[in-house]
Amino acid sequence: MASDLLRRFEQYMERLSLVLGHADRARPLREYCHGLYSDSLRKSIEPLAARLDPLHPVAKHQSLHHFVANADWSDADLLAGAYAHCRALFSRAKTGWLILDDTTFPKKGVHSVGVARQYCGRLGKQDNCQAAVSWSLATPDYSLPIAYRLYLPQEWAQDAKRRERAGVPEEVVFKTKPQIALDLLKALPRNVERGIVLADAGYGNDTAFRTALKEMEFSYAVGVQSQTAVWISGEGPPPVPQGSGKRGRPRTRLRREEGRSPLSLKQVAIHMKPRRYKTVTWREGAKGLLRSRFAALRVRASHRDSRRSEPHPEEWFIVEWPQGESEPTKYFLSNLPKNTSLRDLVSTLKGRWRIERDYQELKSELGLSHFEGRGWRGFHHHGSLCIAAYAFLVAERGLFPPGPDPKRLQSPVLPKSYKPRGNAAPKTRAA
């Protein structure tokens, strides 16, 4: 069994090494991934070198450092090779999602590329950290990051000296996280399975982001903020008149009438009738079935509709209002078809948990957050190598398909006449 596993790993490393551009990089690729699988507490270059070659740690450190921090190989090609190794798991699935998220790495100092005071999800507050935007391809059973890019804050993008020291490419300019996400999405390999885009409110609240997804013909289900304004289905700005009978250019844009304005999603949710809220169970968690109360309604976005000649298309508004809470807790917009059931909407929205599990394993088991270099290239090379190592584990899990639905594993019902062995015989009445 162990020999088969090692053989598959060597074959995987051999295929990945073909995209690195030089035969001399095959050995450090294999060694670095071996080190990421080890039980070392730190998986930065120095402790990995000491673990891999304890008799010559300095020479091994130099070799690995050159491979990760300096060698000019393509992160996109390596991630494409990692995905190709797992592609069969995703292509045969009936349901697929493209999950967008960013992950953060707390840092001290100011010299590591992209480090700045910003919101750090790991700490739950503003602090010194790096942030990377990523896409993961996921199904109900498997998931894998397939694109990964550092977010470069504006103060870094405009600082020529820091850019030069960290080796930031000239073509990299400041972009918001949603803009980076769209660039990554457009650059995905053609063989990546299309899925429903899932994202939290940090991305979904950006109207330009949602509009771009529609133009690229992606379905989406994304979080938004409670103050997002919408028109309820059947309402909205009055249509553009065809002709007014007056001189001048005919009007081409929508306008809002006095006393007629859009509502915030929170207002819509609070004023919905209680019977619209249904309890929905979406999957089984570590502590039992996950369920909450949801409602869904067709709405139209109202963002800048006074600059449009026609209203925004209808889409789903989904709200989560758990039992016992004083007000709704989460809000979503989705352009899934009109006939999509509430249960399917909720199951789709809740698919985002997989990317959180991916990053938990990448950071805790494979050392994604352990990189100690300061450069742009090293940051991305380390991340790509961690994801490539993770892809092999995902493929190995695929050799053992998920078990049957636990709902089906029910104890058989015993007949009422059954008596355990050894029980006294039943008493009979005297004649």
Number of C-alpha atoms within 10 A of each C-alpha: 6 7 8 9 10 11 12 14 18 13 11 19 21 15 15 22 21 15 20 19 13 12 10 11 19 19 15 18 21 19 18 24 20 14 24 23 17 17 11 15 13 18 25 21 25 18 16 25 24 17 17 17 14 12 10 11 17 13 13 22 19 13 16 22 19 15 22 24 19 15 17 14 17 16 21 20 16 23 26 21 21 27 25 15 18 20 18 12 21 22 15 11 14 8 14 23 27 28 27 25 21 24 18 21 19 19 17 11 9 14 16 20 26 27 26 24 16 16 17 19 16 12 12 8 11 12 18 18 24 24 23 20 19 22 25 22 26 25 21 16 15 19 23 28 24 26 23 24 22 22 23 26 21 14 13 19 18 13 10 12 10 18 21 12 14 18 16 20 11 10 6 10 14 16 15 13 22 20 16 19 24 15 13 18 18 10 11 16 15 8 11 16 17 14 17 23 24 25 24 21 16 15 23 23 21 14 15 14 16 23 13 13 17 13 9 12 9 17 20 24 29 28 23 22 20 20 13 20 20 22 24 19 13 9 13 23 18 13 14 15 11 9 10 9 7 7 7 7 7 13 13 15 15 20 17 14 10 6 5 12 15 20 17 16 26 19 14 20 26 13 9 13 10 10 7 12 18 16 16 17 14 19 13 11 9 6 6 8 10 12 16 15 17 24 21 21 19 18 24 22 22 20 17 11 17 15 12 14 14 15 21 18 9 19 19 22 27 26 26 21 22 17 13 6 8 8 13 18 13 18 23 26 29 25 21 18 12 12 6 11 12 18 14 13 21 24 16 23 24 14 22 22 10 21 24 13 12 17 19 13 14 19 16 13 18 27 22 23 23 17 19 15 19 18 20 22 23 23 23 21 23 25 26 26 23 22 27 26 25 23 24 19 14 17 19 15 14 15 9 8 10 10 6 8 7 8 6 7 8 7 6 6 6 8 7 6 5 7 12 6 6 6 7 8 7 7 6 6 5 4 3
